[in-house]
Amino acid sequence: GSETWGSIVSPSTRCGVTGLRPTFGRVSRHGAMALSWSMDKLGPMCRGVEDCALVFSAIQGGDGLDPTAIDRPFVWDADQDVRTLRVGYLQSIFERDLEFGDEDTEEDRERAREWLALDLEALEILKSLGVELVPIELPDLPVSALSFILSAEAGAAFDDLTRSGRDDLMVRQIEDAWPNVFRQARTIPAVEYIQANRVRTLVMREMETVLEGIDCWVAPSFGGSNLLLTNLTGHPAVVLPDGFSSDGTPTSITFNGRLFGESEILALARAYQEATGFHLRHPEAFR
């Protein structure tokens, strides 16, 4: 799969599978459809962590066809003692009070409560494995305001489509659908795009400070700004099942790593997966 802002994390969650979103540049994107050149990443979605590691070992590295692809050795010890890892967790997000708006239905509210409870249970499971959890916080910078970087680059990637009028042929034409994102992107000033990327650089630098002494960190898959932030900074992530909501749909937790830290997050994810077995459960119709 490819991810720019959740397109490995989200389908992996919905389908109850394990997804690996590698460090930006770790896998060549040659032949893949571009959406945002500075954010697009390719990675596997598989039944379990070990399959993700096997596929990643085959596809990672440069191929001479993508100038952003980087050659780095990938050595994964599936049996690494996770007690040797120093693991952070986003304290303010895990310990937050849920806030709801008038538009949220009771079903929405109950689902949010269930997800938070399962996320907190994931922390307890990690503790039971002997993992040392260290509270950390993401940089206090306006990450959400940088999301238009994706829109600007997508507008450029699909410029021919928009100029030719073929965007009118796309089925979804509601306000936030891609055709309108491409059209609206043409109004984004170049100055704002450059300034946003300057702030993005600050976020990257701040993350290096946050992660001093940390091998990886745990985050709710869709909580706070972690998903957007790590897609902007290029940090890798493993998303894997952490339970099921009351309606039987799968939920997930995300382990993020330092740049090129796929080995550590895969080892942590494997230990968690072996301890829980959520990836082995299937809906009634598929048993």
C-alpha positions as a Markdown table, in Angstrom:
| # | Residue | x | y | z |
|---|---|---|---|---|
| 1 | Gly | 0.0 | 0.0 | 0.0 |
| 2 | Ser | 0.9 | 3.7 | -0.1 |
| 3 | Glu | 0.5 | 6.2 | 2.7 |
| 4 | Thr | 0.5 | 10.0 | 2.6 |
| 5 | Trp | -1.8 | 10.6 | 5.6 |
| 6 | Gly | -3.2 | 7.3 | 6.8 |
| 7 | Ser | -3.7 | 5.1 | 3.8 |
| 8 | Ile | -1.8 | 2.2 | 5.3 |
| 9 | Val | -2.9 | 2.9 | 8.9 |
| 10 | Ser | -6.6 | 3.2 | 8.1 |
| 11 | Pro | -7.2 | 0.2 | 5.9 |
| 12 | Ser | -5.0 | -2.0 | 8.1 |
| 13 | Thr | -7.2 | -1.0 | 11.1 |
| 14 | Arg | -10.5 | -1.5 | 9.2 |
| 15 | Cys | -9.5 | -4.9 | 7.9 |
| 16 | Gly | -7.8 | -6.1 | 11.1 |
| 17 | Val | -4.4 | -6.7 | 9.5 |
| 18 | Thr | -0.9 | -5.5 | 10.3 |
| 19 | Gly | 0.6 | -2.6 | 8.3 |
| 20 | Leu | 4.1 | -1.3 | 8.1 |
| 21 | Arg | 4.7 | 2.3 | 7.0 |
| 22 | Pro | 8.4 | 2.6 | 6.5 |
| 23 | Thr | 10.7 | 5.6 | 7.0 |
| 24 | Phe | 10.3 | 8.1 | 4.1 |
| 25 | Gly | 12.7 | 7.0 | 1.3 |
| 26 | Arg | 13.2 | 3.5 | 2.6 |
| 27 | Val | 11.2 | 1.9 | -0.3 |
| 28 | Ser | 11.4 | 3.1 | -3.9 |
| 29 | Arg | 8.1 | 4.6 | -5.1 |
| 30 | His | 8.9 | 4.1 | -8.8 |
| 31 | Gly | 5.8 | 3.0 | -10.6 |
| 32 | Ala | 3.4 | 4.1 | -7.8 |
| 33 | Met | 0.9 | 6.9 | -8.3 |
| 34 | Ala | 2.2 | 10.1 | -6.8 |
| 35 | Leu | 0.0 | 12.2 | -4.5 |
| 36 | Ser | 2.5 | 14.2 | -2.4 |
| 37 | Trp | 6.2 | 13.7 | -3.4 |
| 38 | Ser | 7.5 | 14.7 | 0.0 |
| 39 | Met | 5.1 | 12.5 | 2.0 |
| 40 | Asp | 4.3 | 9.4 | 0.0 |
| 41 | Lys | 5.6 | 6.1 | 1.4 |
| 42 | Leu | 5.1 | 2.5 | 0.3 |
| 43 | Gly | 4.8 | -0.4 | 2.7 |
| 44 | Pro | 3.2 | -3.8 | 3.2 |
| 45 | Met | -0.1 | -4.8 | 4.8 |
| 46 | Cys | -0.1 | -8.4 | 5.9 |
| 47 | Arg | -1.7 | -10.9 | 8.2 |
| 48 | Gly | 1.0 | -10.4 | 10.9 |
| 49 | Val | 4.2 | -8.7 | 11.8 |
| 50 | Glu | 6.5 | -11.4 | 10.6 |
| 51 | Asp | 5.0 | -11.2 | 7.1 |
| 52 | Cys | 5.4 | -7.4 | 7.1 |
| 53 | Ala | 9.1 | -7.9 | 8.0 |
| 54 | Leu | 9.6 | -10.4 | 5.2 |
| 55 | Val | 7.9 | -8.3 | 2.5 |
| 56 | Phe | 9.8 | -5.2 | 3.7 |
| 57 | Ser | 13.1 | -6.9 | 3.5 |
| 58 | Ala | 12.4 | -7.7 | -0.1 |
| 59 | Ile | 11.2 | -4.3 | -1.2 |
| 60 | Gln | 13.3 | -1.9 | 0.8 |
| 61 | Gly | 16.4 | -0.1 | -0.6 |
| 62 | Gly | 17.2 | 2.0 | -3.6 |
| 63 | Asp | 16.6 | 0.8 | -7.2 |
| 64 | Gly | 18.1 | 3.7 | -9.1 |
| 65 | Leu | 14.7 | 4.8 | -10.3 |
| 66 | Asp | 13.5 | 6.8 | -7.3 |
| 67 | Pro | 16.1 | 9.5 | -6.3 |
| 68 | Thr | 14.6 | 9.7 | -2.8 |
| 69 | Ala | 15.1 | 6.0 | -2.1 |
| 70 | Ile | 17.9 | 5.3 | 0.4 |
| 71 | Asp | 20.0 | 2.2 | 0.9 |
| 72 | Arg | 20.2 | 1.2 | 4.5 |
| 73 | Pro | 20.7 | -2.3 | 6.0 |
| 74 | Phe | 17.7 | -3.9 | 7.5 |
| 75 | Val | 18.5 | -6.5 | 10.1 |
| 76 | Trp | 15.6 | -7.7 | 12.2 |
| 77 | Asp | 15.9 | -9.9 | 15.2 |
| 78 | Ala | 12.4 | -11.4 | 15.6 |
| 79 | Asp | 13.3 | -12.7 | 19.1 |
| 80 | Gln | 14.8 | -9.4 | 20.4 |
| 81 | Asp | 14.2 | -9.0 | 24.1 |
| 82 | Val | 11.7 | -6.0 | 24.1 |
| 83 | Arg | 12.7 | -5.3 | 27.7 |
| 84 | Thr | 15.9 | -3.8 | 26.3 |
| 85 | Leu | 13.8 | -1.2 | 24.4 |
| 86 | Arg | 13.0 | 2.2 | 25.9 |
| 87 | Val | 9.5 | 2.8 | 24.8 |
| 88 | Gly | 7.7 | 6.2 | 25.0 |
| 89 | Tyr | 4.0 | 6.7 | 25.1 |
| 90 | Leu | 2.0 | 9.9 | 24.3 |
| 91 | Gln | 0.9 | 10.6 | 27.9 |
| 92 | Ser | -1.5 | 13.5 | 27.2 |
| 93 | Ile | -3.3 | 11.6 | 24.5 |
| 94 | Phe | -3.7 | 8.3 | 26.4 |
| 95 | Glu | -4.8 | 10.2 | 29.5 |
| 96 | Arg | -7.0 | 12.7 | 27.8 |
| 97 | Asp | -10.7 | 13.4 | 28.7 |
| 98 | Leu | -12.8 | 12.6 | 25.6 |
| 99 | Glu | -14.6 | 15.7 | 24.3 |
| 100 | Phe | -17.7 | 15.5 | 22.1 |
| 101 | Gly | -19.7 | 17.9 | 20.0 |
| 102 | Asp | -23.4 | 18.2 | 19.5 |
| 103 | Glu | -23.0 | 16.4 | 16.1 |
| 104 | Asp | -21.6 | 13.3 | 17.8 |
| 105 | Thr | -24.2 | 10.5 | 18.2 |
| 106 | Glu | -24.3 | 8.3 | 21.2 |
| 107 | Glu | -22.9 | 5.5 | 19.0 |
| 108 | Asp | -19.9 | 7.8 | 18.1 |
| 109 | Arg | -19.3 | 8.5 | 21.8 |
| 110 | Glu | -19.5 | 4.9 | 22.8 |
| 111 | Arg | -17.1 | 3.9 | 20.1 |
| 112 | Ala | -14.6 | 6.5 | 21.2 |
| 113 | Arg | -14.8 | 5.3 | 24.8 |
| 114 | Glu | -14.2 | 1.7 | 23.6 |
| 115 | Trp | -11.2 | 2.7 | 21.5 |
| 116 | Leu | -9.6 | 4.6 | 24.4 |
| 117 | Ala | -10.1 | 1.7 | 26.8 |
| 118 | Leu | -8.5 | -0.7 | 24.3 |
| 119 | Asp | -5.6 | 1.7 | 23.8 |
| 120 | Leu | -5.0 | 1.9 | 27.6 |
| 121 | Glu | -5.2 | -1.9 | 27.8 |
| 122 | Ala | -2.5 | -2.1 | 25.1 |
| 123 | Leu | -0.2 | -0.1 | 27.4 |
| 124 | Glu | -0.9 | -2.6 | 30.2 |
| 125 | Ile | 0.0 | -5.5 | 28.0 |
| 126 | Leu | 3.3 | -3.9 | 27.1 |
| 127 | Lys | 4.0 | -3.4 | 30.8 |
| 128 | Ser | 3.2 | -7.1 | 31.4 |
| 129 | Leu | 5.9 | -7.9 | 28.8 |
| 130 | Gly | 8.5 | -6.0 | 30.9 |
| 131 | Val | 8.6 | -3.0 | 28.6 |
| 132 | Glu | 9.6 | 0.3 | 30.3 |
| 133 | Leu | 7.1 | 3.0 | 29.3 |
| 134 | Val | 8.4 | 6.6 | 29.3 |
| 135 | Pro | 5.9 | 9.5 | 29.1 |
| 136 | Ile | 6.7 | 11.8 | 26.1 |
| 137 | Glu | 4.9 | 14.6 | 24.3 |
| 138 | Leu | 4.9 | 15.6 | 20.7 |
| 139 | Pro | 6.4 | 19.1 | 19.7 |
| 140 | Asp | 4.1 | 21.9 | 20.6 |
| 141 | Leu | 3.9 | 23.3 | 17.1 |
| 142 | Pro | 0.9 | 23.9 | 14.8 |
| 143 | Val | 1.1 | 20.6 | 13.0 |
| 144 | Ser | -2.5 | 20.6 | 11.8 |
| 145 | Ala | -1.9 | 23.8 | 10.0 |
| 146 | Leu | 0.7 | 22.1 | 7.8 |
| 147 | Ser | -1.8 | 19.7 | 6.2 |
| 148 | Phe | -2.1 | 21.9 | 3.1 |
| 149 | Ile | 1.4 | 20.8 | 2.1 |
| 150 | Leu | -0.3 | 17.6 | 1.0 |
| 151 | Ser | -3.0 | 19.5 | -0.9 |
| 152 | Ala | -0.4 | 21.8 | -2.7 |
| 153 | Glu | 1.7 | 18.8 | -3.8 |
| 154 | Ala | -1.4 | 16.8 | -4.9 |
| 155 | Gly | -2.6 | 19.8 | -6.9 |
| 156 | Ala | 0.8 | 19.8 | -8.7 |
| 157 | Ala | 0.7 | 16.0 | -9.2 |
| 158 | Phe | -2.7 | 16.1 | -10.8 |
| 159 | Asp | -2.3 | 19.4 | -12.6 |
| 160 | Asp | -2.8 | 17.9 | -16.0 |
| 161 | Leu | -6.0 | 16.3 | -14.9 |
| 162 | Thr | -7.3 | 19.6 | -13.6 |
| 163 | Arg | -6.3 | 21.7 | -16.5 |
| 164 | Ser | -7.8 | 19.2 | -19.0 |
| 165 | Gly | -11.1 | 19.2 | -17.3 |
| 166 | Arg | -11.1 | 15.5 | -16.8 |
| 167 | Asp | -11.4 | 16.1 | -13.0 |
| 168 | Asp | -15.1 | 16.6 | -13.9 |
| 169 | Leu | -15.3 | 12.9 | -14.7 |
| 170 | Met | -14.5 | 11.8 | -11.2 |
| 171 | Val | -17.5 | 10.4 | -9.4 |
| 172 | Arg | -17.2 | 12.1 | -6.0 |
| 173 | Gln | -17.6 | 15.9 | -6.4 |
| 174 | Ile | -18.5 | 16.9 | -2.8 |
| 175 | Glu | -16.7 | 19.8 | -1.1 |
| 176 | Asp | -13.8 | 17.7 | 0.4 |
| 177 | Ala | -13.4 | 15.2 | -2.5 |
| 178 | Trp | -10.1 | 15.0 | -4.3 |
| 179 | Pro | -11.3 | 16.9 | -7.5 |
| 180 | Asn | -12.0 | 20.0 | -5.3 |
| 181 | Val | -8.8 | 19.5 | -3.4 |
| 182 | Phe | -6.9 | 19.7 | -6.7 |
| 183 | Arg | -8.8 | 22.8 | -7.8 |
| 184 | Gln | -8.5 | 24.6 | -4.5 |
| 185 | Ala | -4.7 | 23.8 | -4.4 |
| 186 | Arg | -4.2 | 26.2 | -7.3 |
| 187 | Thr | -5.0 | 29.1 | -4.9 |
| 188 | Ile | -2.3 | 28.2 | -2.3 |
| 189 | Pro | 0.4 | 30.9 | -2.4 |
| 190 | Ala | 3.9 | 29.6 | -3.0 |
| 191 | Val | 5.1 | 31.7 | -0.1 |
| 192 | Glu | 2.7 | 29.9 | 2.3 |
| 193 | Tyr | 3.9 | 26.5 | 1.0 |
| 194 | Ile | 7.5 | 27.4 | 1.6 |
| 195 | Gln | 6.8 | 28.8 | 5.1 |
| 196 | Ala | 4.9 | 25.7 | 6.0 |
| 197 | Asn | 7.9 | 23.6 | 5.0 |
| 198 | Arg | 10.1 | 25.7 | 7.2 |
| 199 | Val | 7.8 | 25.0 | 10.1 |
| 200 | Arg | 7.9 | 21.3 | 9.1 |
| 201 | Thr | 11.7 | 21.4 | 9.4 |
| 202 | Leu | 11.3 | 22.8 | 12.9 |
| 203 | Val | 9.0 | 19.9 | 13.8 |
| 204 | Met | 11.6 | 17.4 | 12.5 |
| 205 | Arg | 14.3 | 19.0 | 14.6 |
| 206 | Glu | 12.0 | 19.0 | 17.7 |
| 207 | Met | 11.2 | 15.4 | 17.2 |
| 208 | Glu | 14.9 | 14.5 | 17.4 |
| 209 | Thr | 14.9 | 16.2 | 20.8 |
| 210 | Val | 11.7 | 14.5 | 22.0 |
| 211 | Leu | 13.2 | 11.1 | 21.0 |
| 212 | Glu | 16.5 | 11.4 | 22.8 |
| 213 | Gly | 16.9 | 8.2 | 24.7 |
| 214 | Ile | 13.8 | 6.6 | 23.2 |
| 215 | Asp | 13.8 | 3.7 | 20.8 |
| 216 | Cys | 10.2 | 3.9 | 19.8 |
| 217 | Trp | 6.8 | 5.1 | 21.0 |
| 218 | Val | 3.2 | 4.0 | 21.3 |
| 219 | Ala | 0.3 | 6.1 | 20.1 |
| 220 | Pro | -3.4 | 5.7 | 19.5 |
| 221 | Ser | -3.8 | 5.1 | 15.7 |
| 222 | Phe | -6.1 | 8.1 | 15.3 |
| 223 | Gly | -5.5 | 10.1 | 18.4 |
| 224 | Gly | -4.2 | 13.7 | 18.4 |
| 225 | Ser | -1.7 | 14.9 | 15.7 |
| 226 | Asn | 0.6 | 11.8 | 15.7 |
| 227 | Leu | -0.6 | 10.4 | 12.4 |
| 228 | Leu | -0.2 | 13.7 | 10.5 |
| 229 | Leu | 3.0 | 14.6 | 12.3 |
| 230 | Thr | 4.8 | 11.4 | 11.6 |
| 231 | Asn | 3.8 | 11.4 | 7.9 |
| 232 | Leu | 5.3 | 14.9 | 7.7 |
| 233 | Thr | 8.5 | 13.9 | 9.5 |
| 234 | Gly | 8.9 | 10.6 | 7.8 |
| 235 | His | 9.0 | 8.4 | 10.9 |
| 236 | Pro | 8.1 | 4.7 | 10.5 |
| 237 | Ala | 5.1 | 3.1 | 12.0 |
| 238 | Val | 3.6 | -0.4 | 12.6 |
| 239 | Val | -0.2 | -0.5 | 13.0 |
| 240 | Leu | -1.7 | -3.7 | 14.4 |
| 241 | Pro | -4.9 | -5.0 | 15.9 |
| 242 | Asp | -5.4 | -4.3 | 19.6 |
| 243 | Gly | -9.0 | -5.7 | 20.0 |
| 244 | Phe | -12.5 | -5.3 | 18.8 |
| 245 | Ser | -15.3 | -2.8 | 19.5 |
| 246 | Ser | -18.7 | -4.0 | 20.7 |
| 247 | Asp | -20.0 | -4.2 | 17.1 |
| 248 | Gly | -17.2 | -6.7 | 16.3 |
| 249 | Thr | -15.1 | -4.3 | 14.1 |
| 250 | Pro | -11.3 | -4.4 | 14.7 |
| 251 | Thr | -9.4 | -1.6 | 16.5 |
| 252 | Ser | -5.7 | -0.9 | 16.3 |
| 253 | Ile | -2.7 | 0.6 | 18.1 |
| 254 | Thr | 0.4 | 2.1 | 16.5 |
| 255 | Phe | 4.0 | 1.7 | 17.3 |
| 256 | Asn | 6.2 | 4.5 | 15.9 |
| 257 | Gly | 10.0 | 4.4 | 15.6 |
| 258 | Arg | 13.0 | 6.6 | 15.1 |
| 259 | Leu | 14.0 | 7.3 | 11.5 |
| 260 | Phe | 15.2 | 3.9 | 10.0 |
| 261 | Gly | 14.0 | 2.2 | 13.2 |
| 262 | Glu | 11.9 | -0.4 | 11.6 |
| 263 | Ser | 13.7 | -3.3 | 13.3 |
| 264 | Glu | 12.8 | -2.0 | 16.8 |
| 265 | Ile | 9.1 | -1.3 | 16.1 |
| 266 | Leu | 8.7 | -4.7 | 14.3 |
| 267 | Ala | 10.3 | -6.5 | 17.3 |
| 268 | Leu | 8.0 | -4.7 | 19.7 |
| 269 | Ala | 4.9 | -5.3 | 17.5 |
| 270 | Arg | 5.8 | -9.0 | 17.2 |
| 271 | Ala | 6.1 | -9.4 | 21.0 |
| 272 | Tyr | 2.7 | -7.6 | 21.5 |
| 273 | Gln | 1.1 | -9.7 | 18.7 |
| 274 | Glu | 2.4 | -13.0 | 20.2 |
| 275 | Ala | 1.0 | -12.0 | 23.6 |
| 276 | Thr | -2.5 | -11.1 | 22.3 |
| 277 | Gly | -3.3 | -13.1 | 19.2 |
| 278 | Phe | -5.8 | -10.5 | 17.9 |
| 279 | His | -4.4 | -11.0 | 14.4 |
| 280 | Leu | -5.6 | -14.6 | 14.4 |
| 281 | Arg | -9.3 | -13.8 | 15.1 |
| 282 | His | -11.7 | -13.5 | 12.1 |
| 283 | Pro | -15.3 | -12.5 | 11.7 |
| 284 | Glu | -17.8 | -15.4 | 11.9 |
| 285 | Ala | -18.4 | -15.5 | 8.2 |
| 286 | Phe | -14.7 | -16.1 | 7.5 |
| 287 | Arg | -14.0 | -18.7 | 10.1 |
